[in-house]
Amino acid sequence: MKKIILIFSKRTFLIMLGLVTAITVAFSTNQTQAITVFQTNASALGFSIADEYAPIYMSGFKEEEFERNLPGDKHYTLVHQVLMRNSVDPSLHAVAYRVLTSPKQLREWGFIGFGSYGNNYSNYDVHTTITFPNEKHLYSILDYTPRNQPSSSTVGISVGMSVSGPSVSASTSFNHRELNVYSDTSTSDKVYKTRYQYRSGIWDINSTKYLDGEINSYGMLIFRKPGVVWVNIKHMIQYEQQVGSNKRTSAGLVHFNSRY
């Protein structure tokens, strides 16, 4: 068996070393730039995310939208969400999401009910469920938000803690009497469930200013799972639709399903 011995000159060795160094520096620079872009996008969406958390998929926030755009019948929904891993402890992962709901009020009432057309929409419900479809017993939910009935004075929500503050937080407020928040999250069953409920009082004529406007609903989750993770995220959004004197929610349903 013949041995093959490769002999490089000093000049060739230095050139090869320079190429390897350049590639390493370029990769590190691109990675740093990608993280900076991610942090900037997160801030624009109302999130603050600690440096040790970075998206598993470098595309960053996943964006999904639905627009109902018919004459006199419109509403718009936009979801941003991201799955992240902790660079210090890779078994730690986080999910953050924002659901933007934008109902439109296009009802023309005509004269004494004659010649009226179009529909009015208002915010009603935002349901979010996060589950682990494979090897669920290996996952542990460590922290989540929002929880049941947050304080009306709360102006922000967060999960986890890092050296500089919360691991993931968002700018939001629960100081609205038309808003109730319910959580059916179960750490033992390894499932996250949160519901933002938007309702007006029967005699509260001022509530429509909030319910008819654009609203952001936020949520976050930190869990532990070594190795590869599989995550399902489902959002079900309901708008209340007013057709003449009748109101219904079945016509204002929007669904988003994602798997990571």
C-alpha positions in Angstrom: 0.0 0.0 0.0 1.5 3.3 -1.1 1.5 6.3 1.2 0.6 9.6 -0.3 2.4 12.5 1.3 1.3 16.1 0.5 4.0 18.7 0.8 2.9 22.4 0.8 5.2 25.3 0.5 5.1 28.0 3.2 3.5 30.3 0.8 0.8 27.8 -0.1 0.1 27.1 3.6 -0.2 30.8 4.4 -2.7 31.3 1.5 -4.8 28.3 2.7 -4.7 29.6 6.3 -5.8 33.0 5.1 -8.7 31.5 3.1 -9.9 29.6 6.2 -9.7 32.7 8.4 -11.5 34.8 5.8 -14.4 32.3 5.6 -14.6 32.1 9.4 -14.7 35.8 9.8 -17.3 36.2 7.0 -19.5 33.5 8.6 -19.2 35.2 12.0 -20.0 38.6 10.5 -23.0 37.3 8.6 -24.3 35.6 11.8 -23.8 38.8 13.8 -25.6 40.8 11.2 -28.5 38.3 11.1 -28.9 38.5 14.9 -28.8 42.3 14.8 -31.6 42.3 12.1 -33.6 39.9 14.2 -33.3 42.1 17.3 -34.3 45.1 15.3 -37.4 43.4 13.9 -38.3 42.1 17.3 -38.2 45.6 18.7 -40.3 46.9 15.9 -43.0 44.3 16.8 -43.0 45.3 20.4 -40.7 42.6 21.8 -37.5 42.8 23.8 -35.4 39.6 23.5 -32.2 38.8 25.5 -29.0 38.4 23.5 -28.6 34.7 24.3 -31.8 33.9 22.5 -31.7 33.6 18.7 -34.1 32.2 16.1 -33.5 28.5 15.2 -34.3 29.4 11.6 -32.3 32.5 10.6 -35.3 33.8 8.7 -36.4 35.1 12.1 -40.1 35.9 12.6 -42.5 33.9 10.5 -45.3 36.1 9.1 -48.8 35.0 8.1 -51.7 37.2 7.1 -55.3 36.9 6.1 -57.4 39.7 4.6 -61.1 39.6 4.0 -61.6 42.2 1.3 -65.1 42.3 -0.1 -67.2 45.4 -0.9 -68.5 46.6 2.5 -67.0 43.5 4.2 -63.4 43.7 5.5 -61.1 42.6 8.3 -57.4 42.0 8.4 -55.3 39.6 10.5 -51.5 39.4 10.8 -49.5 36.9 12.9 -45.8 37.1 13.7 -44.1 34.3 15.6 -40.7 32.9 16.2 -39.1 29.7 17.7 -35.7 30.5 19.5 -32.9 28.6 21.1 -30.7 29.7 24.0 -27.0 29.9 23.0 -25.8 29.4 26.6 -28.0 26.4 27.3 -29.1 24.9 24.0 -31.8 22.8 25.8 -33.7 26.0 26.5 -36.1 27.2 23.9 -38.6 30.1 23.6 -41.7 30.9 21.5 -43.0 34.4 21.1 -46.0 35.5 19.0 -48.1 38.6 18.2 -51.5 38.5 16.7 -52.7 41.8 15.1 -56.4 42.0 14.5 -57.9 44.9 12.5 -61.7 44.9 12.1 -63.4 47.4 9.7 -66.7 49.2 10.2 -68.2 49.7 6.8 -72.0 49.5 7.5 -74.0 52.2 5.7 -77.4 52.5 7.4 -79.3 54.3 4.6 -82.5 56.1 5.6 -84.7 54.4 8.2 -83.2 51.1 7.2 -83.8 51.5 3.5 -80.7 51.3 1.2 -78.5 50.1 4.0 -75.6 47.7 3.2 -72.2 46.5 4.4 -71.0 44.9 7.6 -69.4 46.1 10.8 -66.7 44.0 12.5 -65.2 44.2 16.0 -62.6 42.2 18.0 -64.0 39.2 19.7 -61.5 36.3 20.5 -57.9 35.3 20.0 -57.2 31.6 20.9 -53.6 30.3 20.8 -52.5 26.7 21.4 -48.9 25.4 21.5 -48.2 21.7 21.6 -45.3 19.2 21.2 -46.4 16.5 18.8 -43.4 14.1 19.3 -41.8 12.7 22.4 -43.9 15.0 24.6 -42.6 13.4 27.8 -39.1 14.9 27.0 -40.5 18.5 27.1 -40.8 20.7 30.2 -42.7 24.0 30.2 -40.7 26.4 32.5 -42.5 29.7 32.1 -45.3 31.2 30.1 -47.4 34.4 29.7 -50.1 35.7 29.8 -51.6 34.0 32.8 -55.2 34.1 34.0 -56.6 37.6 34.5 -53.4 39.7 34.5 -53.5 42.8 36.7 -55.2 45.7 35.0 -52.2 47.8 35.8 -49.8 45.5 33.9 -48.1 47.3 31.0 -45.8 44.5 29.9 -45.4 40.8 30.0 -42.3 38.6 30.2 -40.9 35.1 30.6 -37.6 33.9 32.0 -34.7 36.0 33.3 -31.2 36.8 31.9 -28.4 38.9 33.2 -29.8 42.0 31.6 -33.4 41.4 32.5 -36.3 39.3 31.2 -35.4 36.7 28.6 -38.4 37.7 26.4 -40.8 40.5 27.0 -43.4 42.6 25.2 -45.0 46.0 25.5 -48.7 45.5 26.1 -51.4 46.6 28.5 -54.3 44.8 30.1 -55.8 48.0 31.4 -59.1 47.7 29.4 -62.4 46.7 31.0 -63.4 45.1 27.7 -60.5 42.6 27.8 -60.4 39.3 29.7 -57.5 36.9 29.5 -57.9 33.2 30.3 -55.1 30.6 30.4 -55.7 26.8 30.2 -51.9 26.1 30.0 -50.9 22.9 31.8 -47.3 22.2 32.6 -48.1 18.6 33.5 -49.8 18.0 30.2 -47.2 20.0 28.2 -49.7 22.2 26.5 -50.0 26.0 26.2 -53.5 27.5 25.8 -54.3 31.2 26.0 -57.5 33.1 25.1 -57.8 36.9 24.7 -61.5 37.7 25.0 -62.8 41.0 23.9 -66.3 42.0 25.0 -68.3 45.1 25.6 -70.7 45.9 28.4 -74.4 46.1 27.4 -74.7 49.8 28.3 -71.1 50.8 27.6 -71.2 52.9 24.5 -67.6 54.0 24.8 -66.3 50.4 24.6 -66.7 50.3 20.8 -63.8 52.7 20.4 -61.4 50.0 21.7 -63.1 46.9 20.3 -63.5 48.3 16.8 -59.9 49.4 16.6 -56.6 47.5 15.8 -55.3 45.4 18.7 -52.2 43.3 19.3 -52.4 40.1 21.4 -49.1 38.8 22.7 -47.9 35.5 24.2 -44.6 33.8 25.1 -43.4 30.4 26.3 -40.1 29.0 27.5 -39.5 25.3 27.6 -36.7 22.8 28.0 -35.9 20.0 25.5 -32.4 18.7 24.6 -31.7 18.2 20.9 -34.2 18.6 18.1 -37.6 20.1 18.9 -41.0 19.8 17.2 -43.6 22.5 18.0 -47.1 23.1 16.7 -48.7 26.5 17.0 -52.3 27.2 16.3 -54.2 30.5 16.3 -58.0 30.8 16.0 -59.2 34.4 15.6 -62.9 35.4 15.8 -64.4 38.7 14.8 -67.9 39.7 15.8 -69.8 40.6 12.6 -72.8 43.0 12.7 -75.2 42.4 9.8 -78.1 44.9 10.2 -79.4 44.4 13.7 -77.9 40.9 14.0 -74.5 39.9 15.4 -72.6 36.7 14.8 -69.1 35.3 15.1 -69.2 32.3 12.7 -68.6 34.6 9.7 -65.5 36.1 11.2 -63.3 33.0 11.7 -59.6 33.0 10.8 -57.2 30.0 11.4 -53.4 29.8 11.3 -51.6 26.5 11.8 -47.8 26.2 11.9 -45.3 23.4 12.6 -41.6 23.8 13.4 
